[in-house]
Amino acid sequence: MEHKDRAEAPEDDEQVDGAAGDVSADPRDEDYGPPFEARSFGGEFVWAQAPGFTAKVLRVRAGQTVAISTRGRRDMVVMLTGGRALLETRSDSNVDRVELLPATPVAILEGEQAYRLVAVTDVELFTIYAPR
């Protein structure tokens, strides 16, 4: 695969996405394209995987919520790398909300609590966990 600088003009036989007259193209969609797999909330990319762990980058669109599941996983940690997001923790009738800070890992505990990410702006988040 040959690398092409984005600043270069396209070759005559190359098609330019979002060409003049194409009003449906949203430049923000590039943030959710390959290598990211499309998800209802945005996209995810498995950037490292071994028998003992899986590491992902999640990109979540502003206003979306994402359930953070610990089912089949242990030792999960999430870390915000861009944007603003809230982490909701629910147990029984109690709901706690905290704003995630960039570059601050947060352990997601196993048990009775349910976790949910609420994207205030477009968000990028790293996750890493071990399988059970």
C-alpha positions in Angstrom: 0.0 0.0 0.0 1.5 3.3 -1.0 1.2 6.3 1.4 -0.2 9.5 -0.1 0.0 12.8 1.7 -3.5 14.3 2.1 -2.2 17.6 0.8 -1.3 16.0 -2.6 -3.7 16.5 -5.5 -5.4 13.2 -6.5 -4.4 11.3 -9.6 -6.7 11.6 -12.6 -8.1 8.1 -11.9 -8.7 8.7 -8.2 -12.1 9.6 -6.8 -12.3 12.3 -4.3 -14.8 11.7 -1.4 -17.0 14.7 -0.7 -16.6 16.1 -4.2 -18.4 19.3 -5.2 -22.1 18.7 -5.4 -22.0 15.9 -2.8 -23.8 17.6 0.1 -24.3 14.3 2.1 -20.6 13.8 2.9 -19.8 14.7 6.4 -16.1 15.3 7.1 -16.5 14.1 10.7 -17.4 10.6 9.4 -13.7 10.2 8.5 -13.0 9.9 12.2 -15.2 6.7 12.3 -13.9 5.1 9.1 -11.2 2.4 8.7 -9.5 1.0 10.7 -12.5 1.6 13.0 -15.5 -0.7 12.7 -18.8 1.1 12.7 -20.9 0.9 15.8 -24.2 2.6 16.7 -22.4 5.0 18.9 -19.5 5.7 16.5 -16.7 3.2 16.1 -14.2 0.9 17.7 -10.8 -0.4 16.8 -8.9 -3.3 18.4 -5.4 -2.0 18.5 -3.8 -4.8 20.5 -4.9 -8.3 21.4 -3.3 -11.3 23.0 -4.5 -14.3 25.0 -4.3 -12.3 28.2 -5.9 -9.0 27.1 -7.8 -6.9 24.5 -7.1 -3.2 24.0 -9.5 -1.0 22.0 -10.0 2.6 21.0 -13.6 3.8 21.0 -14.8 6.9 19.3 -18.2 8.0 20.5 -20.3 10.8 18.9 -21.5 13.6 21.0 -24.8 12.9 22.7 -24.4 9.1 22.5 -24.4 6.7 25.5 -22.5 3.5 25.6 -23.0 0.7 28.1 -19.7 -0.6 29.5 -20.0 -4.3 30.0 -17.9 -6.3 32.4 -19.6 -9.6 31.3 -16.9 -12.0 30.2 -14.2 -9.5 31.2 -12.1 -8.7 34.2 -9.5 -6.1 35.2 -11.1 -3.5 32.9 -9.6 0.0 32.7 -10.8 2.9 30.6 -9.0 6.2 29.8 -10.3 9.3 28.1 -7.9 10.6 25.4 -10.1 13.3 23.9 -13.3 15.1 24.3 -15.6 15.4 27.3 -17.5 12.5 28.8 -19.4 11.4 32.0 -19.1 8.0 33.6 -22.4 6.9 35.2 -22.3 4.2 37.8 -25.6 2.6 38.7 -26.4 0.3 41.6 -29.9 -0.4 42.9 -31.6 3.0 43.1 -28.4 5.0 43.2 -26.8 6.8 40.1 -23.4 8.5 40.4 -22.0 10.6 37.6 -18.4 11.8 37.3 -16.7 13.6 34.5 -13.8 11.7 33.1 -10.5 13.5 33.1 -8.1 13.1 30.1 -5.2 10.7 30.5 -6.6 9.4 33.9 -7.2 5.7 33.9 -10.3 4.5 35.7 -10.9 0.9 36.8 -14.3 -0.6 36.0 -15.1 -2.9 38.9 -16.9 -6.2 38.5 -20.1 -6.8 40.4 -23.5 -5.4 40.9 -22.8 -2.0 39.4 -23.7 -1.0 35.8 -21.5 1.5 34.0 -22.4 3.8 31.1 -20.4 6.4 29.2 -22.2 9.6 28.2 -20.4 11.6 25.5 -20.8 15.3 26.1 -18.7 16.0 23.0 -17.1 13.7 20.4 -15.0 11.4 22.5 -12.0 9.1 22.1 -11.5 6.5 24.8 -9.0 3.7 25.3 -10.2 0.4 27.0 -8.2 -2.6 28.1 -9.4 -5.7 29.7 -8.6 -9.4 30.3 -11.0 -12.2 29.3 -12.4 -14.4 32.0 
